[in-house]
Amino acid sequence: MPDDAARMVEVGAKDVTEREAVAECEIRMTPEACAKLGAGTPKGNPIEAARVAGLLAVKRTPELLPFCHPIALTGAEVAIDPDPATGIVRIRVRANAADRTGVEMESLTGAAIAALSLYDTAKAYDRGAVVTELRLRSKRGGKSGDYQAK
């Protein structure tokens, strides 16, 4: 196989440990569009739909990202906090696993997809909405230890 060929890293020799990662992002839109999302739309409750989309994304991360291993998720939660006064919706995703590799990509993917789900509904009210600030807030467990964003 060529040196630059894509491949998954071997993790079989690593210990199974408890791992947790928290990611967050924001979607910014007009205050009016944010208020409409919070009130519900003809599509239903976009906040709850985004929560479900984020959970599905956490579970399907290895299907979307070629270097991610399927892992033994033990839990995940998606928190969505719309602020109609500013037009900012904050999304926070926590993922937990007992495995040989971390859950950072699962939490990041969940946050991104939840934001895209909100954009899908917000575009009817504000096509200029922007998904921004996607980042890892913290991670716990594994060989590389803990991380906390500053």
C-alpha positions in Angstrom: 0.0 0.0 0.0 1.4 3.5 -0.8 2.6 5.6 2.1 -0.1 8.2 1.4 -3.0 5.8 1.1 -5.9 6.5 3.5 -6.2 4.0 6.3 -7.6 3.7 9.8 -5.0 3.7 12.6 -4.7 0.4 14.5 -6.1 0.8 18.0 -6.4 -2.9 19.0 -3.5 -2.8 21.5 -4.9 0.3 23.4 -6.8 -0.2 26.6 -10.5 0.3 26.7 -11.2 3.3 28.9 -14.1 5.6 29.7 -14.1 8.7 27.4 -16.1 11.8 27.1 -16.0 14.8 24.7 -18.0 18.0 24.6 -18.3 20.1 21.5 -20.2 23.2 20.7 -21.1 25.6 17.9 -23.4 28.4 17.1 -25.8 29.3 14.4 -26.3 33.1 14.0 -29.4 34.5 12.3 -31.7 37.5 12.6 -33.5 37.8 15.9 -36.8 37.4 14.0 -35.7 34.1 12.4 -34.5 32.8 15.8 -37.8 33.7 17.4 -39.7 31.8 14.7 -37.5 28.7 15.3 -38.3 28.8 19.0 -42.0 29.2 18.4 -42.3 26.3 16.0 -42.8 26.3 12.2 -45.0 24.5 9.7 -42.3 21.7 9.8 -42.9 21.3 13.5 -40.4 21.9 16.3 -37.1 22.6 14.7 -35.2 22.7 18.1 -36.3 19.1 18.8 -35.6 18.0 15.2 -32.1 19.4 15.5 -31.6 17.6 18.9 -32.5 14.3 17.2 -30.4 15.1 14.1 -27.4 15.7 16.5 -27.9 12.4 18.2 -28.2 10.5 14.9 -25.0 12.2 13.8 -23.1 11.1 16.9 -24.1 7.5 16.2 -23.2 7.7 12.5 -19.9 9.5 12.6 -17.8 6.5 11.3 -20.1 6.4 8.3 -19.3 10.0 7.5 -15.6 10.4 8.3 -13.3 7.8 6.8 -10.7 7.7 9.6 -13.2 7.3 12.5 -13.6 3.9 14.1 -17.0 2.6 15.1 -17.0 2.9 18.9 -19.0 1.7 21.8 -21.0 4.8 22.7 -22.5 4.7 26.2 -24.4 8.0 26.0 -24.9 11.3 24.2 -26.9 14.4 24.8 -27.6 17.5 22.6 -28.5 20.8 24.3 -29.8 23.6 22.1 -30.2 27.1 23.6 -31.9 29.7 21.3 -31.5 33.4 22.2 -34.1 35.3 20.1 -32.8 38.7 21.5 -29.4 38.1 19.8 -30.4 35.7 17.0 -27.8 33.2 18.3 -28.6 29.5 18.9 -25.9 27.7 20.9 -25.5 24.0 20.5 -23.6 21.8 22.9 -23.1 18.0 22.4 -21.7 15.6 25.0 -20.7 12.1 23.9 -19.5 9.2 26.1 -17.9 5.9 25.2 -16.0 3.0 26.7 -13.5 2.2 24.0 -9.9 2.3 22.7 -10.3 5.7 20.9 -12.0 8.9 21.7 -15.3 10.6 21.0 -14.2 14.0 20.0 -15.3 13.5 16.4 -18.6 12.2 17.4 -19.4 15.3 19.6 -18.1 17.6 16.9 -20.2 15.9 14.2 -23.3 16.0 16.4 -22.9 19.7 16.9 -22.4 20.4 13.2 -25.3 18.4 12.1 -27.6 19.8 14.7 -26.7 23.3 13.4 -27.3 22.3 9.8 -30.7 20.9 10.8 -31.5 24.4 12.3 -30.2 26.1 9.2 -32.5 23.9 7.1 -35.5 25.5 8.8 -34.0 29.0 9.4 -33.3 29.4 5.7 -37.0 30.1 5.1 -36.6 33.2 7.3 -32.9 34.1 6.9 -30.8 32.7 4.1 -27.9 34.6 5.6 -27.8 32.5 8.7 -24.2 31.3 9.5 -23.0 28.2 11.4 -19.9 29.3 13.3 -17.6 28.6 16.2 -17.5 24.8 15.9 -15.0 23.6 18.5 -14.0 21.0 21.0 -14.7 22.3 24.5 -13.3 19.4 26.5 -12.3 15.8 26.4 -11.6 13.2 29.1 -9.9 9.9 29.0 -7.5 8.0 26.8 -3.7 8.1 26.3 -3.5 11.8 25.5 -5.3 12.7 28.8 -7.7 15.5 29.4 -8.2 18.7 27.5 -10.1 21.8 28.4 -10.5 24.7 25.9 -9.5 28.1 27.2 
